[in-house]
Amino acid sequence: MKSFLRKIALMALSLSILSTPLLAIGLDDILKVNLRPGWRAEDGTHIAALQITLAPGWKTYWRQPGDTGIPPKFNFRVAEGLGILEVLYPTPKITWQDQVRTIGYQDEVIFPIVIQPRTIGNMTISGQVEIGVCREICIPVSLDVSAILPAKGPIDWVIEAAFQTLPRAGIDKINCTFTPATDGMHLSLTLPHQDQDINGATVELGNSRLWIETPRIDRTSNHLKITTNILTPSGNPIAVGRGDVVTTIFSDTTATEYHGCSGS
């Protein structure tokens, strides 16, 4: 329980920086957000994207931001004719500063948006984007965005290029073991040995109330072993669905994402 509270205190300290006055800094000087309307694919799927351009030295965060940071939230409203919507996350960069790991993006990031329309005509997409942006100070940003999605139009090659930056889907089977540990649980994941050099890993459990420590990576001749501690609010183990476990391993140039695991 104490470890969990220390982690929360660290997060609170990072968030307290968010209240720092902007002084002479204007939001338009820090970032620009553009909802690219995209195009309608032959199978009827509509491809759009959210483009975030950051000023030099500023960064924003991945869906698992690391030891501190704010994961983005995309709250798109379902307008008439707008069906299933999914926001995809490009491969982020892992950086370390003063033994604190952050995971995110600098300069520019483009989040592809995949929509299954319920109409063959034009659609309107609108919603709210909530992100954190940081340099010497950190600022929470909430913006309203909207765009008309045309039923006909050319492929947007900027969005098409963004698809090439998504993590690859892992095909190997991952075995996982949960055991009780101080302040929560210990998770051990094992998968076949990877050919590329691995410089980091993340584990997500689909529960924002759990604090997942930076995983440790160990290699054997045949396997890659990833271990981490999961800190819970009560300090006791809780139920976690193995189908909810998302494991991402990072090399210098790529990332591979695995959904689910099996084991004891």
Secondary structure, 3 states (H helix, E strand, C coil): CHHHHHHHHHHHHHHHHHHCCCCCCCHHHHEEEEEEEEEECCCCCEEEEEEEEECCCCEEEEEEEECCCCCCEEEEECCCCCCEEEECCCCCEEEEECCEEEEEEECEEEEEEEEECCCCCCEEEEEEEEEEEECCCEEEEEEEEEEEECCCCCCCHHHHHHHCCCCEECCCCCEEEEEEECCEEEEEEEEECCCCCCCEEEEECCCCCCEECCCEEEECCCEEEEEEEEECCCCCCCCCCHHHCEEEEECCCCEEEEECCEEC
